[in-house]
């Protein structure tokens, strides 16, 4: 799934790799590695590493060598933004309301078809398509269908099929067909508990935390840190229809369908809805089949209190005025959270052997209560 260059770019992977040669038996917790995953690409690289090291080095390696893992702005369950980018080449970042006067220039030199071609070269984008189907992303949990095509609400499974379906995979996505046709569509681990039975799950499923158990690591602490209080796209309206050709159907965002240029918004960190940022810690990993070692997982949310108008922000692009380079010391934005002083203090606390208490201020609990995660 990941290229070697992509893996080499991930700091946590390099840190963990440094203690691999000559596997040693359990060390004291104070000597264990502290791993952080920031955003999506790091999240999947580290998840792949943990599966690999558990099944191909030693079953207890994660428990013995990693004291804590912190997921920072990590969309564990994918995000609608990735889906619409992969299918259409469009997302809210290219709308004129986001880019202001730059929108026409970007569209002229870097149009929708070009963007779609580019997005489809990024396998990592497909790895953050929404997973879990209607159980997670349907109207029961989210309050509306994730995808509307014309006047019809699609199920999430029907939405997947617009990207790729059995017998109809676009040429530029065939290299990841196993993920699109199987990996992204699973929502439970296999019947036999793969981790306890020491059976390695297929690699194309490793990026799906709903379907692959965590390593047996009862001593490890797991945290999810992310921002809230920023309008985030959770659904969209499509127009277009299937047409023959190497790259399948041609769809686009119906920008006149809603007041927000074809999208519907909810709570999140601008890129990722609250559901994908916190639901695995709040509920998904409470299931022993997904978390056989009962690794504790704590959620901490940071309310967005961005300072002024940021350089490269929508407001700054529209007005030409920027007061700060980023969102400041209390930003809850997807990327700017990395400069949030409270989050950095919490990160240092965990790295120093301390712990951080749960703090949830969004509607995460109500989302997870509506998530019908029981085994079929």
Secondary structure, 3 states (H helix, E strand, C coil): CCCHHHHHCCHHHHHHHCCCCCCCCCCCHHHCEEEEEEHHHHHHHHHHHHHHHHHHCCCCHHHHHEEEEEEECCCCCCCHHHHHHHHHCCCHHHCHHHHCCHHHHHHHHCCHHHHHHHHCCCHHHHCCCCCCHHHHHCHHHHCCCCEEECCEEECHHHHHHHHEECCEECHHHHHHHHHHHCHHHCCCCCCCCCCCCCCCCCHHHCCCCCCCCCCCCCCCEEEEEEEECEEEEEEEEEEEECCCCCCCCEEEECCCCCCECCEEEEEEECCCEHHHHHHHHHCHHHCCCCCCCCCEEEEEEEECCCCCCECCCHHHHHHCCCCECCCCCCCCCCCHHHHCHHHHHHHHHHHCCCCCCCECCCCHHHHHHHCCCCCC
